[in-house]
Amino acid sequence: MDLDILFGQGHGLVQNEGPRLDTRTDADIIASLHRHVPVASERNVWAFWNNGFAAMSPWMQRNLVNWVRRQGQQDWTVRLLDTVPESPNHVYAFLPPQEFPAAAREGRMTSRGMSVTISDFSRIALLYHHGGVYMDVGIMLIRDLDDICWSSLQDEATPYRVAGMTQDMGRSPYQMHNSFLAARRQDPFLHRWQQVGLCMWEGRVDNAGTHDDPLLRHLGLLKFSSPAIPESADWASFNDYLNQYLAFERVRLNREPGPGGFDGPSYFQKHFFLLDARTEMFYGQDFDGGEAVVRWLSLPREITREPEESGHDQDRAREFVHNILARSSMCKFSQGTARLGLTFLVATHWSKPEHADADCRPGTWGELLRHGSINFRQTRMPGTCLTPLEVVVETETITNLGILEPAL
């Protein structure tokens, strides 16, 4: 493809050619995802889907296959874990059952948040025990993992041990999403994060009321600011869904007392490699923009040398796809915000059987986004990690509590 014709000069992309890509067929890659591969290093890409690959929506399956295709010749091992009986990639094949709440281990958990909870606990535990990168299956990977953050994490000359995407959720710019996480193994912050979560779940069979647990209630509710979110949004229930985010905040904002007590704020400032989620994961996506994104990606491409010669939607579609491919690390389409009353989400639309190919129909801008996510490379900071955000330690909200000491 002629990138100058597609996006104009100065587009910031080159062809991703040579031995970097995994050229196996989709069927061969999918077969490899069903095999158990023992952990041999920290270069692991972890994902989870409760009922396994076959139960995923086709667009999510394509995401996973494309992770392998983009990273497969760079010594990364991609694994999709599940809870399917006798599965070679059952979570218990990689983690001890004690890393999950008792209700999950004993089959007593109700349907409310069950798969989300198992996924939440598995991602922290996998990174703690084995290291690597965890990604939600709703992520379309655009940039190589080494060039997002991993090169800095594995470089012993840098202080970084954990990486992620951060966004202001009503308190500070440092609330971190758990949909993309990278970490070296045996990280002490991750250990505490997991322990707070397990304690929060003691005696529970669902996530109702977890935001008000004695370990967390002093933190208040995390809230996104957007006029698109209905006034009737149930923020308490949404924070039950985000309880792992709150558990993270508990560790981030706590200094354990006594000699040798873990200093969460200082550790976070020194050892976390943070990127802005709004530009590196949700570029161009507004809370009320799902319909527009679906419309743009479904449009047949009209290629002209002068973008302004096309119609308005053609210009917006070209701009949206170009910005993601040239200026973002990944593209995450979420379903969780449906809990706030948002009625049209890209992920939900694509997950309907009648829209199974809506993300990649031939000749559309969606197909180009798929193609580019594998076959294009960015020229911004080539061959090196992105520049992490500068972290300023907060002072007003710090607590001095034991690792599992109630705050209130």
C-alpha positions as CSV (number, residue, x, y, z in Angstrom):
1,M,0.0,0.0,0.0
2,D,1.2,3.5,-0.8
3,L,1.1,5.2,2.6
4,D,1.6,8.7,1.0
5,I,-1.6,8.2,-0.9
6,L,-3.5,6.8,2.0
7,F,-2.5,9.4,4.6
8,G,-0.5,12.2,2.9
9,Q,3.1,13.0,3.4
10,G,4.6,13.0,6.9
11,H,2.3,10.2,7.9
12,G,4.8,8.7,10.4
13,L,4.5,5.1,9.2
14,V,6.7,2.6,7.4
15,Q,6.0,-0.9,6.1
16,N,6.6,-3.6,8.8
17,E,8.5,-6.1,6.7
18,G,11.0,-8.8,7.1
19,P,11.5,-11.5,9.8
20,R,9.6,-9.7,12.5
21,L,6.2,-11.0,11.6
22,D,4.8,-14.5,12.2
23,T,3.7,-15.6,8.7
24,R,1.8,-18.8,9.7
25,T,-1.8,-19.2,8.7
26,D,-4.5,-18.0,11.1
27,A,-5.5,-21.7,11.6
28,D,-1.9,-22.6,12.6
29,I,-1.7,-19.7,15.0
30,I,-5.1,-20.6,16.6
31,A,-3.9,-24.2,16.9
32,S,-0.8,-23.0,18.7
33,L,-2.9,-21.0,21.2
34,H,-4.7,-24.2,22.2
35,R,-1.4,-25.9,23.2
36,H,0.2,-25.6,26.6
37,V,3.5,-23.9,26.5
38,P,5.5,-23.9,29.8
39,V,6.9,-20.6,31.0
40,A,10.6,-20.3,30.1
41,S,11.1,-16.5,30.5
42,E,9.4,-13.2,31.4
43,R,8.5,-12.6,27.7
44,N,5.0,-13.8,28.2
45,V,1.8,-12.2,26.8
46,W,-1.2,-13.2,29.0
47,A,-4.9,-13.0,28.2
48,F,-8.0,-14.6,29.7
49,W,-11.4,-15.6,28.4
50,N,-13.5,-17.7,30.8
51,N,-14.8,-20.2,28.2
52,G,-11.8,-20.3,25.9
53,F,-11.0,-19.1,22.4
54,A,-13.9,-20.7,20.7
55,A,-16.3,-18.7,22.9
56,M,-14.8,-15.3,22.0
57,S,-16.4,-13.0,19.5
58,P,-14.6,-13.2,16.1
59,W,-13.2,-9.6,16.4
60,M,-11.6,-10.6,19.7
61,Q,-10.2,-13.8,18.1
62,R,-8.6,-11.6,15.4
63,N,-7.1,-9.4,18.0
64,L,-5.3,-12.4,19.6
65,V,-4.2,-13.9,16.4
66,N,-2.7,-10.6,15.4
67,W,-0.8,-10.2,18.7
68,V,0.9,-13.5,17.8
69,R,1.4,-12.4,14.2
70,R,3.0,-9.1,15.2
71,Q,5.1,-10.4,18.2
72,G,5.6,-14.1,17.4
73,Q,9.1,-13.8,15.9
74,Q,10.4,-11.6,18.7
75,D,10.5,-14.3,21.4
76,W,7.2,-13.5,23.0
77,T,4.9,-16.3,23.9
78,V,1.1,-15.5,23.7
79,R,-1.2,-17.5,25.9
80,L,-5.0,-17.4,26.3
81,L,-6.0,-18.9,29.7
82,D,-9.5,-20.1,30.6
83,T,-11.4,-22.1,33.2
84,V,-12.6,-24.8,30.8
85,P,-12.4,-28.2,32.5
86,E,-9.4,-30.3,31.2
87,S,-8.1,-27.3,29.2
88,P,-4.3,-27.3,28.8
89,N,-4.4,-23.6,29.4
90,H,-6.6,-23.6,32.5
91,V,-5.5,-20.8,34.9
92,Y,-4.6,-23.5,37.5
93,A,-2.0,-24.8,35.0
94,F,-0.1,-21.6,35.7
95,L,-1.3,-20.4,39.1
96,P,-2.0,-21.9,42.5
97,P,-5.7,-21.8,43.4
98,Q,-4.9,-19.7,46.5
99,E,-4.5,-16.7,44.1
100,F,-8.3,-16.6,43.8
101,P,-11.1,-15.8,46.2
102,A,-12.4,-18.8,48.1
103,A,-15.8,-18.5,46.4
104,A,-14.1,-18.8,43.0
105,R,-12.0,-21.8,44.1
106,E,-15.0,-23.6,45.6
107,G,-17.6,-22.8,42.9
108,R,-19.7,-20.7,45.2
109,M,-19.4,-17.4,43.3
110,T,-22.6,-16.1,41.7
111,S,-22.8,-15.0,38.1
112,R,-22.4,-11.3,39.1
113,G,-18.9,-10.5,38.1
114,M,-17.6,-14.0,38.2
115,S,-15.6,-14.1,35.0
116,V,-14.4,-10.5,35.6
117,T,-13.2,-11.4,39.1
118,I,-11.3,-14.5,37.9
119,S,-9.7,-12.4,35.1
120,D,-8.8,-9.6,37.5
121,F,-7.1,-11.9,40.0
122,S,-5.3,-13.9,37.3
123,R,-3.7,-10.9,35.6
124,I,-1.9,-9.7,38.8
125,A,-0.9,-13.2,39.9
126,L,0.4,-14.1,36.4
127,L,2.6,-11.1,36.3
128,Y,3.8,-11.6,39.9
129,H,4.7,-15.3,39.4
130,H,5.9,-15.2,35.8
131,G,6.3,-11.6,34.6
132,G,5.4,-10.3,31.2
133,V,2.4,-8.4,29.7
134,Y,-1.3,-8.8,30.3
135,M,-3.8,-7.5,27.8
136,D,-7.5,-7.7,27.6
137,V,-8.8,-9.4,24.5
138,G,-10.6,-6.2,23.4
139,I,-7.2,-4.7,22.6
140,M,-5.9,-4.3,19.1
141,L,-2.1,-4.1,19.4
142,I,-0.5,-1.4,17.2
143,R,3.0,-1.0,18.5
144,D,5.6,-3.7,19.4
145,L,5.6,-4.4,23.1
146,D,9.3,-3.8,23.4
147,D,8.8,-0.3,22.0
148,I,5.8,0.5,24.2
149,C,7.5,-0.3,27.6
150,W,9.2,-3.7,27.9
151,S,12.7,-2.6,26.8
152,S,12.7,-0.2,29.7
153,L,11.3,-2.7,32.2
154,Q,13.9,-5.4,31.3
155,D,16.8,-2.9,31.3
156,E,18.4,-3.2,34.8
157,A,19.8,0.2,34.4
158,T,16.4,1.8,34.6
159,P,14.3,1.8,37.8
160,Y,11.1,0.7,36.1
161,R,9.4,-2.6,37.1
162,V,5.7,-2.1,36.3
163,A,4.0,-0.4,33.3
164,G,0.5,0.6,32.5
165,M,-2.0,3.1,31.2
166,T,-3.2,5.8,33.5
167,Q,-6.2,8.2,33.4
168,D,-7.8,10.7,35.7
169,M,-10.8,9.1,37.3
170,G,-11.8,12.0,39.5
171,R,-8.9,12.1,42.0
172,S,-5.6,12.5,40.1
173,P,-4.0,11.7,36.8
174,Y,-2.6,8.4,38.1
175,Q,-5.6,6.0,38.4
176,M,-4.3,3.0,36.4
177,H,-6.3,0.8,34.1
178,N,-5.8,-2.9,34.5
179,S,-6.6,-3.8,30.8
180,F,-2.9,-3.4,29.9
181,L,-0.3,-4.3,32.5
182,A,3.4,-5.2,32.2
183,A,5.7,-6.2,35.0
184,R,8.8,-8.0,36.1
185,R,8.2,-11.0,38.2
186,Q,8.0,-11.0,42.0
187,D,7.2,-7.3,42.2
188,P,6.3,-6.2,45.8
189,F,3.6,-3.7,44.7
190,L,1.8,-6.5,42.8
191,H,2.0,-8.8,45.8
192,R,0.3,-6.2,48.0
193,W,-2.3,-5.4,45.3
194,Q,-3.3,-9.0,45.1
195,Q,-3.4,-9.4,48.9
196,V,-5.7,-6.4,49.3
197,G,-8.0,-7.9,46.7
198,L,-8.1,-11.3,48.3
199,C,-8.8,-9.8,51.7
200,M,-11.6,-7.6,50.2
201,W,-13.2,-10.8,48.8
202,E,-13.2,-12.7,52.1
203,G,-16.7,-14.0,52.9
204,R,-18.2,-12.7,49.5
205,V,-19.8,-14.6,46.7
206,D,-20.2,-11.6,44.4
207,N,-18.7,-8.1,44.0
208,A,-21.7,-6.2,45.5
209,G,-20.6,-3.6,48.0
210,T,-16.8,-4.2,47.5
211,H,-16.3,-0.5,47.0
212,D,-17.4,0.0,50.6
213,D,-15.1,-2.6,52.1
214,P,-13.2,-1.3,55.2
215,L,-10.0,-1.5,53.2
216,L,-11.3,0.8,50.5
217,R,-14.1,3.0,51.6
218,H,-11.9,5.9,52.6
219,L,-10.9,6.2,48.9
220,G,-14.3,7.3,47.7
221,L,-15.7,6.5,44.2
222,L,-13.7,6.7,41.0
223,K,-15.6,8.6,38.3
224,F,-15.1,9.5,34.7
225,S,-16.0,13.0,33.7
226,S,-18.1,13.2,30.5
227,P,-21.4,14.8,29.6
228,A,-22.2,11.6,27.8
229,I,-22.6,9.6,31.0
230,P,-26.2,9.7,32.2
231,E,-26.9,11.5,35.5
232,S,-28.6,8.3,36.6
233,A,-25.3,6.4,36.4
234,D,-24.9,4.0,39.4
235,W,-21.3,4.9,40.3
236,A,-21.3,2.7,43.4
237,S,-22.1,-0.4,41.4
238,F,-19.6,0.7,38.7
239,N,-16.9,0.9,41.4
240,D,-17.9,-2.6,42.6
241,Y,-17.0,-3.6,39.0
242,L,-13.8,-1.6,39.3
243,N,-12.9,-2.9,42.8
244,Q,-9.4,-4.0,41.6
245,Y,-8.8,-0.4,40.6
246,L,-9.6,0.7,44.2
247,A,-7.4,-2.1,45.6
248,F,-4.6,-0.6,43.4
249,E,-5.3,2.9,44.8
250,R,-5.1,1.5,48.4
251,V,-1.5,0.3,47.8
252,R,-0.5,3.3,45.7
253,L,-1.6,5.8,48.4
254,N,-0.4,3.9,51.5
255,R,2.9,4.0,53.5
256,E,3.1,1.0,55.8
257,P,4.3,2.0,59.2
258,G,7.4,0.7,61.0
259,P,11.0,0.0,59.9
260,G,11.1,-1.5,56.4
261,G,7.4,-0.7,55.8
262,F,6.5,-0.6,52.1
263,D,6.2,3.0,50.8
264,G,3.5,2.8,48.1
265,P,3.7,6.4,47.0
266,S,7.5,6.4,46.6
267,Y,7.5,3.0,44.9
268,F,4.9,4.1,42.5
269,Q,6.8,7.3,41.6
270,K,10.1,5.5,41.1
271,H,9.2,2.2,39.6
272,F,6.1,2.7,37.5
273,F,6.3,3.4,33.8
274,L,3.1,5.2,33.0
275,L,1.5,6.2,29.7
276,D,-1.5,8.3,29.0
277,A,-4.5,6.0,28.3
278,R,-6.4,8.7,26.4
279,T,-3.7,8.8,23.7
280,E,-2.0,5.4,23.9
281,M,-5.1,3.2,24.3
282,F,-8.3,5.2,23.6
283,Y,-7.1,7.6,20.9
284,G,-10.1,9.4,19.3
285,Q,-12.7,7.6,21.4
286,D,-15.3,9.6,23.4
287,F,-17.8,8.0,25.7
288,D,-20.6,8.9,23.3
289,G,-18.6,8.2,20.1
290,G,-19.3,4.6,19.5
291,E,-21.8,5.0,16.7
292,A,-19.4,7.4,14.8
293,V,-16.5,4.9,15.2
294,V,-18.6,2.0,13.9
295,R,-19.8,4.2,11.0
296,W,-16.2,5.3,10.1
297,L,-14.7,1.8,10.2
298,S,-17.6,0.4,8.1
299,L,-17.1,3.0,5.3
300,P,-15.6,1.8,2.0
301,R,-12.3,3.6,1.6
302,E,-12.1,6.4,-0.9
303,I,-8.5,7.1,-1.6
304,T,-7.5,10.5,-3.0
305,R,-4.2,12.4,-2.9
306,E,-5.9,15.3,-1.2
307,P,-7.9,14.1,1.9
308,E,-10.2,17.2,1.8
309,E,-11.5,16.0,-1.6
310,S,-13.4,13.2,0.1
311,G,-16.7,13.6,2.1
312,H,-16.7,14.6,5.8
313,D,-17.1,11.0,7.1
314,Q,-14.3,9.9,4.8
315,D,-12.0,12.5,6.3
316,R,-12.9,11.6,9.8
317,A,-12.5,7.9,9.1
318,R,-9.1,8.5,7.6
319,E,-8.0,10.7,10.5
320,F,-9.2,8.2,13.1
321,V,-7.4,5.3,11.5
322,H,-4.2,7.3,10.8
323,N,-4.0,8.7,14.3
324,I,-4.3,5.2,15.9
325,L,-1.8,3.6,13.5
326,A,0.8,6.4,13.8
327,R,0.3,7.9,17.3
328,S,-1.1,5.2,19.6
329,S,0.2,2.0,21.1
330,M,-3.0,0.1,21.0
331,C,-6.7,0.5,20.4
332,K,-9.0,-0.8,23.2
333,F,-12.7,-1.2,22.7
334,S,-14.4,-1.6,26.1
335,Q,-17.8,-3.0,27.2
336,G,-17.6,-2.1,30.9
337,T,-19.0,1.4,30.5
338,A,-22.3,-0.1,29.6
339,R,-22.7,-0.4,33.4
340,L,-22.9,3.4,33.4
341,G,-25.9,3.5,31.0
342,L,-24.0,4.1,27.8
343,T,-26.1,2.4,25.1
344,F,-23.9,2.1,22.1
345,L,-20.4,0.6,22.4
346,V,-18.2,-0.5,19.6
347,A,-17.3,-3.7,21.4
348,T,-20.9,-4.6,22.0
349,H,-21.9,-3.9,18.4
350,W,-19.1,-6.0,17.0
351,S,-19.9,-8.9,19.4
352,K,-23.4,-9.4,17.8
353,P,-23.5,-12.3,15.4
354,E,-24.9,-10.2,12.6
355,H,-21.8,-7.9,12.8
356,A,-19.2,-10.6,13.1
357,D,-17.1,-9.1,10.3
358,A,-17.8,-5.5,10.9
359,D,-14.2,-4.8,12.1
360,C,-12.6,-6.1,8.9
361,R,-14.9,-6.0,5.9
362,P,-12.9,-5.9,2.6
363,G,-12.3,-2.4,1.3
364,T,-13.3,-0.6,4.5
365,W,-11.4,1.7,6.8
366,G,-11.8,-1.1,9.4
367,E,-9.9,-3.5,7.2
368,L,-7.1,-0.9,6.8
369,L,-6.9,-0.5,10.6
370,R,-6.6,-4.3,10.9
371,H,-4.0,-4.5,8.1
372,G,-2.0,-1.6,9.5
373,S,-1.9,-3.0,13.0
374,I,0.3,-5.8,11.6
375,N,1.9,-4.5,8.5
376,F,2.8,-0.9,9.5
377,R,5.4,0.4,12.0
378,Q,5.5,3.9,13.6
379,T,8.4,6.2,13.0
380,R,7.9,7.9,16.3
381,M,10.8,6.9,18.6
382,P,11.6,3.8,16.5
383,G,13.3,0.9,18.2
384,T,13.0,2.5,21.6
385,C,10.4,2.8,24.4
386,L,8.0,5.7,24.6
387,T,8.6,8.4,27.2
388,P,6.8,7.7,30.4
389,L,4.8,10.3,32.3
390,E,6.4,12.2,35.2
391,V,4.8,11.1,38.5
392,V,4.4,13.6,41.3
393,V,3.7,12.1,44.7
394,E,0.4,13.1,46.2
395,T,0.5,14.3,49.8
396,E,-3.0,15.0,51.0
397,T,-4.4,11.5,50.6
398,I,-1.6,9.3,52.0
399,T,-2.5,6.8,54.7
400,N,-0.1,5.0,57.1
401,L,-1.7,1.5,57.6
402,G,-0.6,-2.1,57.7
403,I,-1.0,-3.9,54.4
404,L,-4.5,-5.3,55.4
405,E,-5.4,-2.8,58.2
406,P,-8.9,-1.3,57.8
407,A,-8.8,2.5,57.1
408,L,-12.2,3.2,58.7
